[in-house]
Amino acid sequence: MILVVGATGQLGSLVVRELRGQGRQVRAMVRDPASAQDLAETGAELVTADLRRPETLDAALADVQAVVATANVVAPTRPGDTSDALDAGYRDLVARCTSRGVRRFVMASVPAGDLDGSVPVARTKRRLERLLGDSGLSFASLRLPPFTEVWLALVGSSLPLRDEQRPNLGRPYRFLRGFRRLTGSSVERHGVMIVPGTASARHAFISIHDVARLLAAAVDREAVSGAVDVGGPEVLSWTDVSAVFADVLGRRVRVVSVPGAVFAAAQRVLAPVAPSVSDIMGLDRLMASMRTDWDTAEVAARLGVGGLRTVEQVLREKAALETVG
Ligand SMILES: NC(=O)c1ccc[n+]([C@@H]2O[C@H](COP(=O)([O-])OP(=O)(O)OC[C@H]3O[C@@H](n4cnc5c(N)ncnc54)[C@H](OP(=O)(O)O)[C@@H]3O)[C@@H](O)[C@H]2O)c1
């Protein structure tokens, strides 16, 4: 049995579907089963549990050999969904995995860098990686670049979200909803892409569907172990991405870049009054500082996953959906 922690998320639900598609026994950990019928329909077992309620975790872990963890609080939906509470929950989960003899723990992570201590999402990942390293569990932490379907939407396009189920940008979190209303289709409408950091920053953008395949593969491929960088099939700058958008949409697209210092200031100012929004500013600050110009084809090959999709492939597939639908 494989437990997916964060199963109602955009990536988490794709991991459930991927593993079920392989015929694996999957338990989807959810906080509200009534909202997870689509996951039950895949044949996954639902268990009601919450990282913030340690008393629920033993039932979730019964007969579990492997855990895939994607749960995060970037777009929190419940009061008290803070990164500190999440960290405490993960600490408890790892302790229980160790005492119950869980064989393997796989997690979705972010690249390591100078902001690890000051950006909550990165701090959470580093803490969890350290806990796993100290636990003696066999684990793989896939440190991932920006997801094509998420970040190409965040910079101002609705195209990447087309046909995506459970998009995290659609979660009922007020700040994100307001932000999307303002900027959600600025690429299509005004030919403007608003990016964190410089337009020349280069990333190995990866499709979230490919990430789900990689995480599912890491459950069995224990040769991939510890924290590893994994990216998509090509490295593009934001300027390159704007050119792909321009080709696909048939219109000029320019990049407007917001310096990391703006996000750092917003993170600091908002921390006492709107902590979750401050965390999002931290995430943008991280993104502005990050470069993921990696060639990780060898890691994907070791995981046995090929055919990773380029940004252009993803956007062209999405654009074709419009003409069909
Ligand atoms: N987006 C990127 O470009 C990028 C890049 C690198 C790495 N990553 C990582 O990839 C993953 C993305 O996951 P995603 O798309 O599935 O996220 P998501 O759509 O934002 O979903 C968040 C998930 O976490 C769950 N969760 C939050 N608090 C919980 C708790 N206390 N107990 C149990 N579950 C809890 C949520 O449950 P509810 O639905 O009940 O709230 C939901 O299932 C994250 O780990 C992220 O850090 C993302």
The ligand as an SDF file (V2000), in Angstrom:
LIG
                    3D

 48 52  0  0  0  0  0  0  0  0999 V2000
    4.6250   24.5090   -8.2840 N   0  0  0  0  0  0  0  0  0  0  0  0
    5.9030   24.3760   -8.5250 C   0  0  0  0  0  0  0  0  0  0  0  0
    6.4300   24.9350   -9.4880 O   0  0  0  0  0  0  0  0  0  0  0  0
    6.7540   23.5080   -7.6040 C   0  0  0  0  0  0  0  0  0  0  0  0
    8.1210   23.4240   -7.8290 C   0  0  0  0  0  0  0  0  0  0  0  0
    8.9030   22.5920   -7.0030 C   0  0  0  0  0  0  0  0  0  0  0  0
    8.2740   21.8410   -6.0050 C   0  0  0  0  0  0  0  0  0  0  0  0
    6.9210   21.9650   -5.8090 N   0  0  0  0  0  0  0  0  0  0  0  0
    6.2920   21.1240   -4.7630 C   0  0  0  0  0  0  0  0  0  0  0  0
    5.3430   20.2770   -5.4030 O   0  0  0  0  0  0  0  0  0  0  0  0
    4.2200   20.0720   -4.5400 C   0  0  0  0  0  0  0  0  0  0  0  0
    2.9460   20.5840   -5.2220 C   0  0  0  0  0  0  0  0  0  0  0  0
    1.8480   19.9210   -4.6450 O   0  0  0  0  0  0  0  0  0  0  0  0
    0.3490   20.1880   -5.0880 P   0  0  0  0  0  0  0  0  0  0  0  0
    0.3400   20.7980   -6.4350 O   0  0  0  0  0  0  0  0  0  0  0  0
   -0.4220   18.9260   -4.9200 O   0  0  0  0  0  0  0  0  0  0  0  0
   -0.1170   21.2660   -3.9940 O   0  0  0  0  0  0  0  0  0  0  0  0
   -1.5590   21.9450   -3.7710 P   0  0  0  0  0  0  0  0  0  0  0  0
   -2.4070   21.7790   -4.9770 O   0  0  0  0  0  0  0  0  0  0  0  0
   -1.2930   23.3230   -3.2580 O   0  0  0  0  0  0  0  0  0  0  0  0
   -2.2340   21.0840   -2.6010 O   0  0  0  0  0  0  0  0  0  0  0  0
   -1.8010   21.1650   -1.2680 C   0  0  0  0  0  0  0  0  0  0  0  0
   -2.0950   19.8300   -0.6260 C   0  0  0  0  0  0  0  0  0  0  0  0
   -1.5400   19.7870    0.6940 O   0  0  0  0  0  0  0  0  0  0  0  0
   -2.5700   19.3050    1.5680 C   0  0  0  0  0  0  0  0  0  0  0  0
   -2.3500   19.7040    2.9480 N   0  0  0  0  0  0  0  0  0  0  0  0
   -2.0830   20.9360    3.4440 C   0  0  0  0  0  0  0  0  0  0  0  0
   -2.0070   20.8790    4.7820 N   0  0  0  0  0  0  0  0  0  0  0  0
   -2.2430   19.5930    5.1440 C   0  0  0  0  0  0  0  0  0  0  0  0
   -2.3170   18.9160    6.3870 C   0  0  0  0  0  0  0  0  0  0  0  0
   -2.1540   19.5490    7.5610 N   0  0  0  0  0  0  0  0  0  0  0  0
   -2.5690   17.5830    6.3860 N   0  0  0  0  0  0  0  0  0  0  0  0
   -2.7570   16.9260    5.2120 C   0  0  0  0  0  0  0  0  0  0  0  0
   -2.7140   17.5080    4.0110 N   0  0  0  0  0  0  0  0  0  0  0  0
   -2.4660   18.8390    3.9770 C   0  0  0  0  0  0  0  0  0  0  0  0
   -3.8290   19.9250    0.9870 C   0  0  0  0  0  0  0  0  0  0  0  0
   -4.9810   19.3420    1.5620 O   0  0  0  0  0  0  0  0  0  0  0  0
   -6.4090   20.1630    1.5500 P   0  0  0  0  0  0  0  0  0  0  0  0
   -6.9130   20.0660    0.1390 O   0  0  0  0  0  0  0  0  0  0  0  0
   -7.2130   19.4280    2.5370 O   0  0  0  0  0  0  0  0  0  0  0  0
   -6.0960   21.5790    1.9570 O   0  0  0  0  0  0  0  0  0  0  0  0
   -3.6090   19.5860   -0.4900 C   0  0  0  0  0  0  0  0  0  0  0  0
   -3.8850   18.2460   -0.7180 O   0  0  0  0  0  0  0  0  0  0  0  0
    4.5220   20.8230   -3.2490 C   0  0  0  0  0  0  0  0  0  0  0  0
    5.1300   19.9590   -2.3160 O   0  0  0  0  0  0  0  0  0  0  0  0
    5.4890   21.9070   -3.7370 C   0  0  0  0  0  0  0  0  0  0  0  0
    6.3150   22.4050   -2.6890 O   0  0  0  0  0  0  0  0  0  0  0  0
    6.1620   22.7650   -6.5830 C   0  0  0  0  0  0  0  0  0  0  0  0
  1  2  1  0
  2  3  2  0
  2  4  1  0
  4  5  1  0
  4 48  2  0
  5  6  2  0
  6  7  1  0
  7  8  2  0
  8  9  1  0
  8 48  1  0
  9 10  1  0
  9 46  1  0
 10 11  1  0
 11 12  1  0
 11 44  1  0
 12 13  1  0
 13 14  1  0
 14 15  2  0
 14 16  1  0
 14 17  1  0
 17 18  1  0
 18 19  2  0
 18 20  1  0
 18 21  1  0
 21 22  1  0
 22 23  1  0
 23 24  1  0
 23 42  1  0
 24 25  1  0
 25 26  1  0
 25 36  1  0
 26 27  1  0
 26 35  1  0
 27 28  2  0
 28 29  1  0
 29 30  1  0
 29 35  2  0
 30 31  1  0
 30 32  2  0
 32 33  1  0
 33 34  2  0
 34 35  1  0
 36 37  1  0
 36 42  1  0
 37 38  1  0
 38 39  2  0
 38 40  1  0
 38 41  1  0
 42 43  1  0
 44 45  1  0
 44 46  1  0
 46 47  1  0
M  CHG  2   8   1  16  -1
M  END
$$$$
